[in-house]
Amino acid sequence: MVFPFYLTYFNEVAGGPAGGHNYVVDSNLDWGQDLKRLGDWVEENKVQKIYLDYFGWADQAYYLKDKFVWIQSRQYPSAAKFLADNTNGGYIAVSATFYTESLASEEKNYAWLQAYKPTAVIGNSIFVWHITQN
């Protein structure tokens, strides 16, 4: 029933596979297993550039080619900072581990993303948002 997302399986009490990041992250949920799926999603949706904070060891360029910009949470701690560099808007993808840990940290660098609904959730371990000017 959970194919192909075995690693992110959680029972219905936890909210199912989509709710697991609310309880655990790091190697309990996110091993970077969804980078290939993100690459497929980028191709299918004709995304030209995506900003990525990825929890994993796979080579991002292998799956995303030249369509990604590697970032860290401190780089874009607000929508205003992201949009200052991307005046026409853009895509940002953050691994569940980095997103959830950011919300629990003192800096809360990705808390601003809570104001946006994810455009996609890739394999339950990578969140993707399309951020635009209002």
Backbone as numpy.savetxt, mean C-alpha at the origin, in Angstrom:
# Nx Ny Nz CAx CAy CAz Cx Cy Cz
-10.98 -21.67 -0.30 -11.79 -20.46 -0.30 -10.94 -19.19 -0.30
-9.73 -19.24 0.22 -8.92 -18.03 0.30 -7.86 -17.96 -0.80
-7.84 -18.95 -1.68 -6.87 -18.96 -2.77 -6.90 -17.63 -3.51
-5.81 -17.02 -3.84 -4.43 -17.41 -3.57 -3.83 -16.69 -2.36
-4.64 -16.21 -1.46 -4.18 -15.37 -0.35 -4.07 -16.15 0.96
-3.36 -17.27 0.93 -3.25 -18.12 2.11 -2.63 -17.40 3.30
-1.59 -16.64 3.05 -0.87 -15.97 4.13 -1.75 -14.96 4.87
-2.65 -14.33 4.17 -3.47 -13.29 4.78 -4.84 -13.80 5.24
-4.97 -15.11 5.41 -6.24 -15.64 5.89 -6.46 -15.28 7.35
-7.63 -14.75 7.65 -8.10 -14.52 9.02 -9.56 -14.92 9.04
-10.04 -15.41 10.18 -11.43 -15.83 10.25 -12.36 -14.61 10.25
-13.64 -14.88 10.18 -14.63 -13.80 10.08 -14.67 -12.91 11.32
-14.31 -13.44 12.47 -14.28 -12.63 13.70 -13.28 -11.48 13.54
-12.19 -11.74 12.84 -11.17 -10.71 12.61 -11.51 -9.84 11.41
-12.61 -10.11 10.75 -12.97 -9.36 9.56 -12.56 -10.04 8.27
-12.20 -11.31 8.38 -11.76 -12.05 7.20 -10.38 -11.59 6.75
-9.94 -12.03 5.60 -8.61 -11.67 5.11 -8.39 -10.15 5.00
-9.42 -9.42 4.68 -9.29 -7.96 4.56 -9.13 -7.26 5.90
-9.45 -7.93 6.99 -9.37 -7.30 8.31 -8.14 -7.67 9.12
-7.33 -8.56 8.61 -6.17 -9.04 9.37 -5.19 -7.96 9.78
-4.99 -6.95 8.93 -4.03 -5.90 9.26 -4.45 -5.07 10.47
-5.69 -5.18 10.89 -6.13 -4.47 12.09 -5.65 -5.16 13.37
-5.15 -6.39 13.24 -4.72 -7.17 14.40 -3.23 -7.46 14.41
-2.68 -7.82 13.27 -1.25 -8.14 13.18 -0.70 -7.65 11.85
0.58 -7.37 11.84 1.27 -7.03 10.60 2.64 -7.71 10.61
3.58 -7.14 9.93 4.92 -7.69 9.81 4.81 -9.09 9.23
5.61 -10.03 9.69 5.64 -11.35 9.06 4.41 -12.20 9.36
3.49 -11.71 10.18 2.23 -12.41 10.38 1.28 -12.21 9.21
1.53 -11.21 8.39 0.61 -10.84 7.32 1.33 -10.51 6.02
2.45 -9.86 6.13 3.05 -9.16 5.00 4.49 -9.59 4.83
4.75 -10.38 3.82 6.11 -10.80 3.49 6.56 -10.19 2.17
5.81 -9.21 1.70 6.10 -8.63 0.40 5.59 -9.49 -0.74
4.68 -10.41 -0.42 4.22 -11.41 -1.37 3.36 -10.84 -2.50
2.93 -9.61 -2.38 1.99 -9.10 -3.37 2.59 -8.09 -4.36
3.90 -8.00 -4.40 4.53 -7.05 -5.33 4.22 -7.41 -6.78
4.26 -8.68 -7.12 3.92 -9.08 -8.49 2.48 -8.70 -8.81
1.57 -8.92 -7.88 0.17 -8.55 -8.10 0.04 -7.04 -8.27
0.83 -6.27 -7.51 0.80 -4.82 -7.68 1.29 -4.46 -9.09
2.35 -5.10 -9.54 2.83 -4.85 -10.90 1.77 -5.16 -11.95
1.05 -6.25 -11.75 -0.04 -6.59 -12.68 -1.13 -5.53 -12.64
-1.47 -5.06 -11.42 -2.51 -4.04 -11.27 -2.09 -2.74 -11.95
-0.84 -2.35 -11.79 -0.32 -1.13 -12.42 -0.44 -1.24 -13.94
-0.08 -2.39 -14.50 -0.19 -2.60 -15.95 -1.65 -2.57 -16.41
-2.51 -3.30 -15.70 -3.92 -3.39 -16.09 -4.61 -2.03 -16.05
-4.20 -1.18 -15.11 -4.84 0.12 -14.93 -4.08 1.25 -15.61
-3.05 0.89 -16.37 -2.26 1.85 -17.14 -1.73 3.00 -16.29
-1.26 2.66 -15.10 -0.66 3.65 -14.20 0.75 3.94 -14.70
1.06 5.21 -14.91 2.37 5.58 -15.43 3.42 5.72 -14.34
2.97 6.08 -13.12 3.91 6.24 -12.01 3.16 5.99 -10.71
3.80 5.23 -9.82 3.21 4.95 -8.51 4.30 5.11 -7.45
3.97 5.81 -6.40 4.88 5.99 -5.28 4.68 4.81 -4.34
5.77 4.18 -3.92 5.67 2.90 -3.22 6.51 2.87 -1.97
5.87 2.51 -0.85 6.57 2.20 0.40 6.27 0.72 0.65
7.23 -0.12 0.32 7.03 -1.57 0.21 7.78 -2.32 1.30
7.07 -3.23 1.96 7.65 -4.09 2.99 7.97 -5.43 2.36
9.18 -5.59 1.93 9.58 -6.84 1.29 10.96 -6.70 0.70
11.47 -7.80 0.18 12.83 -7.83 -0.33 12.90 -7.99 -1.84
11.80 -8.24 -2.49 11.84 -8.41 -3.94 12.20 -7.08 -4.61
12.80 -7.17 -5.76 13.20 -6.00 -6.52 11.98 -5.34 -7.15
11.66 -4.15 -6.68 10.49 -3.43 -7.19 10.59 -3.18 -8.68
11.79 -2.89 -9.17 11.97 -2.60 -10.60 11.69 -3.82 -11.46
11.87 -5.01 -10.93 11.59 -6.22 -11.70 10.11 -6.30 -12.05
9.24 -5.97 -11.09 7.80 -6.09 -11.30 7.15 -4.80 -11.78
7.71 -3.66 -11.42 7.09 -2.38 -11.76 7.85 -1.61 -12.83
8.98 -2.15 -13.24 9.83 -1.51 -14.25 10.18 -0.08 -13.81
9.97 0.87 -14.69 10.31 2.26 -14.36 9.09 3.05 -13.89
8.03 2.34 -13.48 6.78 3.01 -13.11 6.65 3.30 -11.62
7.68 3.02 -10.84 7.56 3.26 -9.40 8.63 4.25 -8.93
8.28 4.93 -7.85 9.21 5.78 -7.12 9.19 5.27 -5.69
10.34 4.83 -5.21 10.42 4.32 -3.85 10.38 5.49 -2.87
9.54 5.36 -1.85 9.41 6.42 -0.84 9.48 5.81 0.55
9.61 6.69 1.54 9.49 6.33 2.95 8.43 7.23 3.57
7.86 6.80 4.66 6.72 7.51 5.24 7.02 8.96 5.57
8.23 9.27 5.95 8.57 10.65 6.29 8.54 11.57 5.06
8.63 11.00 3.89 8.66 11.81 2.67 7.33 12.50 2.40
6.23 11.81 2.64 4.90 12.37 2.40 4.02 12.20 3.63
4.21 13.05 4.65 3.41 12.95 5.86 2.04 13.64 5.76
1.72 14.16 4.57 0.42 14.83 4.40 0.05 14.85 2.93
-1.24 15.04 2.67 -1.70 15.16 1.28 -1.09 16.38 0.63
-0.95 17.46 1.38 -0.38 18.70 0.82 1.04 18.46 0.30
1.84 17.72 1.06 3.22 17.43 0.62 3.21 16.54 -0.62
2.34 15.54 -0.64 2.26 14.67 -1.81 1.82 15.46 -3.04
0.80 16.29 -2.88 0.28 17.04 -4.01 1.21 18.17 -4.44
2.07 18.64 -3.55 3.06 19.64 -3.95 4.01 19.06 -5.00
4.32 17.78 -4.88 5.19 17.11 -5.85 4.42 16.51 -7.02
3.12 16.40 -6.87 2.27 15.77 -7.89 1.02 16.63 -8.10
1.20 17.75 -8.75 0.10 18.73 -8.87 -1.12 18.18 -9.59
-0.94 17.17 -10.43 -2.07 16.55 -11.12 -2.59 15.33 -10.37
-2.09 15.12 -9.16 -2.47 13.94 -8.39 -1.58 12.77 -8.74
-1.82 11.66 -8.08 -1.01 10.48 -8.36 -1.40 9.31 -7.47
-0.72 8.22 -7.69 -0.96 6.99 -6.95 0.12 6.79 -5.89
-0.32 6.32 -4.74 0.60 5.96 -3.67 0.20 4.58 -3.17
1.18 3.69 -3.03 0.94 2.34 -2.55 1.79 2.12 -1.31
1.18 1.59 -0.26 1.86 1.38 1.00 1.55 -0.02 1.51
2.59 -0.75 1.85 2.39 -2.08 2.43 1.61 -1.97 3.74
0.80 -2.96 4.02 -0.03 -2.97 5.22 0.81 -2.78 6.48
1.99 -3.36 6.52 2.84 -3.23 7.71 3.22 -1.78 7.94
3.71 -1.11 6.92 4.13 0.29 7.08 2.94 1.20 7.37
1.82 0.94 6.71 0.63 1.76 6.94 0.13 1.62 8.37
-0.06 0.39 8.83 -0.59 0.15 10.17 0.37 0.61 11.25
1.67 0.33 11.08 2.65 0.78 12.07 2.72 2.29 12.14
2.53 2.96 11.02 2.54 4.42 11.02 1.39 4.99 11.85
0.24 4.37 11.76 -0.92 4.85 12.52 -0.70 4.72 14.02
0.09 3.73 14.42 0.35 3.51 15.84 1.56 4.29 16.35
2.33 4.87 15.45 3.54 5.58 15.87 3.22 7.02 16.29
4.18 7.63 16.90 4.02 9.02 17.33 3.89 9.97 16.14
4.63 9.70 15.06 4.63 10.58 13.89 3.35 10.49 13.07
2.75 9.30 13.01 1.52 9.06 12.25 1.62 9.57 10.81
2.74 9.26 10.15 3.00 9.80 8.81 1.99 9.42 7.74
1.33 8.29 7.90 0.33 7.90 6.90 -1.10 8.08 7.40
-1.29 8.71 8.52 -2.64 8.93 9.05 -3.50 9.73 8.07
-2.89 10.61 7.31 -3.65 11.43 6.36 -4.35 10.58 5.30
-3.86 9.38 5.05 -4.48 8.51 4.06 -5.84 7.97 4.53
-6.11 8.06 5.82 -7.41 7.59 6.32 -8.56 8.43 5.78
-8.27 9.62 5.30 -9.31 10.48 4.72 -9.71 10.04 3.32
-8.96 9.09 2.76 -9.21 8.60 1.41 -9.58 7.12 1.45
-10.47 6.75 0.55 -10.80 5.32 0.40 -9.75 4.71 -0.52
-9.18 3.56 -0.16 -8.21 2.94 -1.07 -8.85 2.65 -2.44
-8.10 2.92 -3.47 -8.52 2.61 -4.83 -8.49 1.11 -5.04
-7.52 0.47 -4.41 -7.38 -0.99 -4.51 -6.64 -1.49 -3.28
-6.89 -2.73 -2.95 -6.12 -3.44 -1.94 -5.58 -4.68 -2.65
-4.27 -4.74 -2.75 -3.62 -5.80 -3.50 -3.29 -6.96 -2.56
-3.98 -8.07 -2.75 -3.70 -9.27 -1.97 -3.79 -9.10 -0.46
-4.51 -8.14 0.00 -4.68 -7.85 1.44 -3.42 -7.32 2.12
-2.36 -7.04 1.35 -1.14 -6.57 2.01 -0.55 -5.28 1.44
-1.11 -4.77 0.36 -0.66 -3.48 -0.19 -1.90 -2.64 -0.47
-1.95 -1.45 0.11 -3.04 -0.52 -0.11 -2.61 0.48 -1.18
-3.52 0.79 -2.08 -3.25 1.76 -3.15 -4.30 2.87 -3.09
-3.83 4.11 -3.11 -4.72 5.27 -3.12 -4.42 6.11 -4.35
-5.45 6.72 -4.91 -5.27 7.72 -5.96 -5.59 9.06 -5.31
-4.59 9.89 -5.17 -4.74 11.17 -4.48 -4.82 12.27 -5.52
-5.85 13.09 -5.42 -6.03 14.21 -6.36 -6.36 15.48 -5.59
-6.21 16.60 -6.29 -6.63 17.88 -5.71 -8.15 17.86 -5.55
-8.64 18.43 -4.48 -10.12 18.48 -4.29 -10.75 19.53 -5.12
